[in-house]
Amino acid sequence: MEYVAMAYPSPIFVAGTGRSGTSQLANILGEHPQIHRIPIETRFIVDPGGFRDLADALTIRYDPYVGDDALRRLSDILTVRLVGRRDIDRGYTVPEAIGERHYWDAVGRLWSELVASTFDEVVPAAGFGHADWAAGPFEHQSYRRAIPRYFSDRSELLEILRRAVDTMFGGAAADAEKPTWCEKTPFNLLCMDFLWELVPEATIVHIKRHPVAVVASHVDQPWAPSTVDGALAWLKPVYDRWLAWKANADLDTKRYVEVRAEDLAADWPAQRKALFESVGVDDFATTSTFRARSLDHRNDQFDSDTRALIERALADVIPTMGYE
């Protein structure tokens, strides 16, 4: 089909509980000619020790120890964890997925913008106080410490972090010859305030799936509890926290899109068109789709008693999420 470009679309964050269709939705968005999907969960924005924690540590929670710890944890994420861990499904690291040049340009610039000074703290030898034995040949005799900057103006810090995101994600989109990007991490769901603080013009697309099916899918995952009770203990607080936040959030003033996986599968072409319009681009026939058979196989996973137990446990969640 001939593609006619619309106005420049906003960046997109995809959110959900996990096992709700976030990956498939991100794939579909990334097949659009104007949207580049960052092809891996990048983790460094919303995960513990990432940008969200750093933003508080260098502003409202600042003291030199809190800031040093936050910088150390961010360094571990950016220079150790994301560099050394390959995605199980896709087979590459976050720097490889984004582009090594863009990734390291962003990371390398951060430290000069976030660190006021560094110094080496002397570490006593292991035998200190016991005849004052000298340090062993392999003992660390000093410990590098960072004095973080304090940002009385939080927006200044957010501008620094936003530049890093633009360098990484915007650079990857430019390499793909697309004007904007889409990033998927399921627990973007619980961090929307910060994501909009970081990227005010972003569109957040929240994909929902029937909570019973989400429980069913979780018990089959190696990274989640393998029992129904365990999956409920994992998921119920996520639903509760999300719904409590949503009840007081002013989403009418934000670029927020909420879709149900079941609706996408039931009427794919029309729902696809509506989805693309909601994120500011023209419709486009993607290779990836939502299919009912990919969702329905969870319907009979539990016997009637187990399903009734789950429905009782989520009695306040299921209707509030839009399901009966």
Secondary structure, DSSP 4 states (H G I P E B T S, - for coil): ------SPPPPEEEE-SSSSSHHHHHHHHHTSTTEEE-SS---TTTSTTSHHHHHHHTTTT--HHHHHHHHHHHHHIIIIIHHH---TTT---HHHHH-HHHHHHHHHHHHHHHEEEEEEEE---TTTTTTTPPPPTTS--EEEEEEEPP-SSHHHHHHHHHHHHIIIIIHHHHHTT-SEEEEE-GGGGG-HHHHHHHSTT-EEEEEE--HHHHHHHHTT-TTS-SSHHHHHHHHHHHHHHHHHHHHH--GGGS-EEEEEHHHHHHTHHHHHHHHHHHTT------S----HHHHHTTTTSS-HHHHHHHHHHTTTHHHHTT--
